[in-house]
Amino acid sequence: MTTNVVFGLLRVAVLVAALKAANGEIADYDIAAANTYVWIGQGLLGFVLLWGTNELAERVRSGDVVVDLYRPWNLQGALLAEDVGRGGYAFLTRLAPPMAFGMLLFPFQFPATAAQWPLFLVSGLLALVISFGFRFLIDISSFWLIDNRGLYGFWNISSGLLCGLTVPIAFFPGWAREVLWLTPFPAVLQAPIDVFLGHGDPVELLLLQAFWAVVVLAIGHFTLQRAVRKVVLQGG
C-alpha cells in the first residue's frame, strides 16, 4: 500500500505537469480527472493483481500440479474462487486506501450520479476476473514452455501500457485507441476508471468487460484441457 501511494505521488506529478503544459486539459482529462485516474489505478493494481505471482507456473514446473489435477474440482474454477477471495481482502487493503488518500489530499472527480458507484464495483469485479484469466493463461503456458519466466516478464513490462496504467488510453493517437479497445487489455484497468469518471457509456463498458471475461475464461478452460493431455518427462 505504501509503495502504491509513493508511486501514485510520482505519477500525479508527471500528469499534472503535462496537463499544465497543455493548458489544463488533455483528452477530457483535467487535473481533477487525472488525479482520480491515478489513485484509482494505483488501487486497482493490487486489487486485480495485474502482475500476478506465477505460483501455478512453479507448481507446473516442479510437477506438484499433479496433486491439484487429482483433486475433485475444476482447477480453473477453484483458482478463480481463491482469487476473488483475495480480491475481497485487497479491496480493503489495496484499493480503498489509495482512493481515500487521493480524495482527501488532491482535487478529485467524484461520480456525477449515485449509480456510478455500484457500477464501478461491478466493473472492478469483472476486471479482476479478466486479470485472473490473463494470469492463468500465462501460468499454464508452463505446460509447454516449462520455464515461463520470459513470457511472465514480457507481460509485466507490456501490461501497464496496454491496460491503461502507464497513461490513460485516451492519450494515445486515435488509431491506437481504436486498436486497443478491440482487445481485452483496457477492460482490466481503464474500463473501471472510465466507469467511475463517467467517460463513455458505463453499460457499454460493463458489457464489453463481461464479453472479454467470458472469452478469456473460455480460452483458459480450453487451454487447460489441452495442457493436461501433455506429458513431459524431465531428468535422467
C-alpha positions as CSV (number, residue, x, y, z in Angstrom):
1,M,0.0,0.0,0.0
2,T,2.8,2.4,0.9
3,T,4.6,1.6,-2.4
4,N,1.4,2.3,-4.3
5,V,1.0,5.7,-2.6
6,V,4.6,6.7,-3.3
7,F,4.4,5.8,-7.0
8,G,1.0,7.5,-7.1
9,L,2.6,10.7,-6.0
10,L,5.2,10.4,-8.7
11,R,2.6,9.7,-11.4
12,V,0.4,12.6,-10.2
13,A,3.4,15.0,-10.5
14,V,4.1,13.9,-14.1
15,L,0.5,14.0,-15.3
16,V,-0.2,17.4,-13.6
17,A,2.9,18.8,-15.3
18,A,1.7,17.5,-18.7
19,L,-1.7,19.0,-18.2
20,K,-0.4,22.4,-17.2
21,A,1.8,22.4,-20.3
22,A,-1.3,21.6,-22.3
23,N,-3.4,24.5,-20.8
24,G,-5.0,22.2,-18.2
25,E,-6.7,19.5,-20.2
26,I,-5.8,16.6,-22.4
27,A,-8.5,14.3,-24.0
28,D,-11.2,15.1,-21.4
29,Y,-8.8,14.8,-18.5
30,D,-8.4,17.9,-16.4
31,I,-6.3,18.0,-13.2
32,A,-9.1,16.5,-11.0
33,A,-9.8,13.7,-13.5
34,A,-6.1,13.0,-13.8
35,N,-5.7,12.7,-10.0
36,T,-8.7,10.4,-9.9
37,Y,-7.3,8.3,-12.7
38,V,-4.0,7.9,-10.8
39,W,-5.4,7.0,-7.4
40,I,-8.0,4.5,-8.7
41,G,-5.4,3.0,-11.0
42,Q,-2.9,2.6,-8.1
43,G,-5.7,0.9,-6.0
44,L,-6.8,-1.4,-8.8
45,L,-3.3,-2.5,-9.5
46,G,-3.2,-4.5,-6.3
47,F,-6.9,-5.4,-6.4
48,V,-6.8,-7.1,-9.8
49,L,-3.2,-8.3,-9.1
50,L,-2.2,-7.3,-12.6
51,W,1.3,-8.8,-12.4
52,G,0.5,-11.9,-10.5
53,T,2.7,-14.3,-8.6
54,N,3.5,-17.1,-11.1
55,E,2.8,-19.6,-8.3
56,L,0.8,-22.0,-10.6
57,A,3.6,-22.0,-13.1
58,E,6.1,-23.0,-10.5
59,R,3.9,-25.9,-9.5
60,V,3.7,-27.0,-13.1
61,R,7.5,-26.8,-13.4
62,S,8.1,-28.8,-10.3
63,G,5.3,-31.4,-11.1
64,D,3.3,-30.5,-7.9
65,V,0.4,-29.5,-10.2
66,V,-0.4,-33.2,-10.5
67,V,-1.8,-33.1,-6.9
68,D,-4.1,-30.2,-8.0
69,L,-5.3,-32.0,-11.0
70,Y,-6.2,-35.1,-9.0
71,R,-8.4,-33.2,-6.7
72,P,-12.2,-33.4,-7.3
73,W,-12.6,-29.9,-8.6
74,N,-12.1,-27.8,-11.7
75,L,-8.7,-26.3,-11.3
76,Q,-9.5,-23.0,-13.1
77,G,-12.7,-22.5,-11.2
78,A,-11.0,-23.2,-7.8
79,L,-8.2,-20.8,-8.5
80,L,-10.7,-18.2,-9.7
81,A,-12.7,-18.5,-6.4
82,E,-9.5,-18.2,-4.5
83,D,-8.5,-15.1,-6.4
84,V,-11.9,-13.5,-5.8
85,G,-11.5,-14.1,-2.1
86,R,-8.0,-12.5,-2.3
87,G,-9.6,-9.6,-4.1
88,G,-12.1,-9.0,-1.3
89,Y,-9.3,-8.6,1.1
90,A,-7.3,-6.4,-1.4
91,F,-10.3,-4.2,-1.7
92,L,-9.9,-3.1,1.9
93,T,-6.1,-3.0,2.0
94,R,-5.0,-2.1,-1.5
95,L,-7.9,-0.4,-3.4
96,A,-9.7,1.7,-0.7
97,P,-6.6,3.3,1.0
98,P,-5.1,4.9,-2.2
99,M,-8.5,6.2,-3.3
100,A,-9.2,7.6,0.2
101,F,-5.7,9.2,0.1
102,G,-6.4,10.9,-3.2
103,M,-9.9,12.0,-2.2
104,L,-8.6,13.7,1.0
105,L,-5.4,15.4,-0.3
106,F,-6.0,16.1,-4.1
107,P,-8.6,17.5,-6.4
108,F,-10.8,14.6,-7.1
109,Q,-13.6,14.0,-9.6
110,F,-16.4,12.1,-7.9
111,P,-19.1,10.3,-9.9
112,A,-21.8,12.5,-11.3
113,T,-24.6,10.1,-10.3
114,A,-25.0,7.7,-7.3
115,A,-25.5,4.8,-9.8
116,Q,-21.8,5.1,-10.9
117,W,-20.6,3.8,-7.5
118,P,-22.2,0.3,-7.7
119,L,-21.4,0.2,-11.4
120,F,-17.7,0.8,-10.6
121,L,-17.7,-2.1,-8.1
122,V,-19.2,-4.4,-10.7
123,S,-16.7,-3.2,-13.3
124,G,-13.9,-3.7,-10.8
125,L,-15.0,-7.3,-10.2
126,L,-15.1,-8.0,-13.9
127,A,-11.7,-6.5,-14.3
128,L,-10.4,-8.9,-11.6
129,V,-11.9,-11.9,-13.5
130,I,-10.2,-10.8,-16.7
131,S,-6.9,-10.2,-15.0
132,F,-7.2,-13.7,-13.5
133,G,-7.8,-15.1,-17.0
134,F,-4.6,-13.5,-18.3
135,R,-2.6,-14.7,-15.3
136,F,-4.0,-18.2,-15.6
137,L,-3.0,-18.4,-19.3
138,I,0.5,-17.2,-18.6
139,D,0.8,-19.7,-15.8
140,I,-0.3,-22.7,-17.7
141,S,1.9,-21.9,-20.6
142,S,4.5,-23.7,-18.4
143,F,3.0,-27.0,-19.6
144,W,4.7,-26.2,-22.9
145,L,7.5,-23.8,-22.1
146,I,8.5,-25.5,-18.8
147,D,10.1,-22.2,-17.7
148,N,7.7,-19.3,-18.5
149,R,9.7,-16.5,-16.8
150,G,10.4,-14.9,-20.2
151,L,6.7,-14.7,-21.0
152,Y,5.9,-13.6,-17.5
153,G,8.5,-10.8,-17.7
154,F,7.1,-9.6,-21.0
155,W,3.6,-9.4,-19.5
156,N,4.9,-7.4,-16.6
157,I,6.6,-4.9,-18.9
158,S,3.8,-4.5,-21.5
159,S,0.6,-4.9,-19.5
160,G,0.8,-1.5,-17.8
161,L,0.9,0.3,-21.1
162,L,-1.8,-1.9,-22.8
163,C,-4.2,-1.8,-19.9
164,G,-4.1,2.0,-19.3
165,L,-1.9,2.1,-16.2
166,T,1.0,4.0,-17.6
167,V,-1.1,6.7,-19.2
168,P,-4.8,6.9,-20.0
169,I,-5.7,5.2,-23.2
170,A,-7.4,8.4,-24.2
171,F,-3.9,10.0,-24.5
172,F,-3.0,7.6,-27.3
173,P,-3.3,8.6,-31.0
174,G,-6.8,7.9,-32.5
175,W,-5.8,4.7,-34.4
176,A,-4.0,3.3,-31.3
177,R,-7.0,3.9,-29.1
178,E,-9.3,2.1,-31.6
179,V,-7.0,-0.9,-31.8
180,L,-6.5,-1.2,-28.1
181,W,-10.3,-1.1,-27.4
182,L,-10.7,-4.1,-29.7
183,T,-8.5,-6.1,-27.3
184,P,-9.3,-7.2,-23.7
185,F,-6.5,-5.2,-22.2
186,P,-8.3,-1.9,-21.4
187,A,-11.0,-3.9,-19.7
188,V,-8.6,-4.7,-16.9
189,L,-7.9,-1.2,-15.7
190,Q,-9.0,1.6,-18.0
191,A,-12.7,0.4,-18.1
192,P,-13.3,0.6,-14.3
193,I,-11.7,4.0,-14.2
194,D,-13.8,5.3,-17.1
195,V,-17.0,4.0,-15.4
196,F,-16.0,5.9,-12.2
197,L,-15.2,9.1,-14.2
198,G,-18.2,8.9,-16.5
199,H,-16.1,8.7,-19.6
200,G,-18.2,6.8,-22.1
201,D,-21.4,4.7,-21.6
202,P,-21.0,2.7,-18.4
203,V,-23.4,0.0,-19.6
204,E,-21.4,-0.5,-22.8
205,L,-18.2,-0.7,-20.8
206,L,-19.7,-3.3,-18.5
207,L,-21.0,-5.4,-21.4
208,L,-17.6,-5.2,-23.1
209,Q,-15.9,-6.4,-19.8
210,A,-18.4,-9.2,-19.4
211,F,-17.7,-10.3,-23.0
212,W,-14.0,-10.4,-22.5
213,A,-14.3,-12.1,-19.2
214,V,-16.2,-15.0,-20.8
215,V,-13.8,-15.1,-23.8
216,V,-10.6,-15.1,-21.7
217,L,-12.0,-17.7,-19.2
218,A,-13.2,-19.9,-22.1
219,I,-9.7,-19.8,-23.7
220,G,-8.2,-20.7,-20.4
221,H,-10.5,-23.7,-20.0
222,F,-9.8,-24.9,-23.5
223,T,-6.0,-24.5,-23.0
224,L,-6.1,-26.3,-19.7
225,Q,-7.9,-29.3,-21.3
226,R,-5.1,-29.4,-23.9
227,A,-2.4,-29.0,-21.3
228,V,-3.4,-31.9,-19.1
229,R,-3.0,-34.3,-22.1
230,K,0.6,-33.3,-22.4
231,V,3.2,-35.5,-20.6
232,V,6.7,-34.1,-20.1
233,L,9.5,-36.2,-18.5
234,Q,12.5,-34.3,-17.1
235,G,15.6,-35.6,-15.6
236,G,17.7,-38.8,-16.2
